[in-house]
Amino acid sequence: MKKISLFIAILALFVSGASMAGDVAAGKAKAAQCAACHGASGMSPMDMYPNLAGQKEQYLVKQMNDFRSGARKDPTMQAMVAALTDADVANLSAFYASIK
């Protein structure tokens, strides 16, 4: 029984930590560098760039981290995200996910 309780406690910590959102206001401030391609409101003015507004937060985190690690290849995006911290990624993701 103790093992089950410990497992549930660890799982609860993991789930609560995974659902913690970034800072939307900080993400909005950081998003100025993204606006040229993805639009000031996350709606791209050009068809060749994706809209980011309303995307799921975890999806955006994964994509940015994949560009950062090289798992996803695009020279422009790799250059744009290379200097981002984990907090920057979380904040940008929270900002774009918050746009309806």
Secondary structure as GFF3:
##gff-version 3
##sequence-region A 1 100
A	DSSP	alpha_helix	2	18	.	.	.	ID=ss1
A	DSSP	alpha_helix	24	30	.	.	.	ID=ss2
A	DSSP	three_ten_helix	31	33	.	.	.	ID=ss3
A	DSSP	alpha_helix	35	38	.	.	.	ID=ss4
A	DSSP	alpha_helix	57	69	.	.	.	ID=ss5
A	DSSP	alpha_helix	75	81	.	.	.	ID=ss6
A	DSSP	alpha_helix	86	98	.	.	.	ID=ss7
###
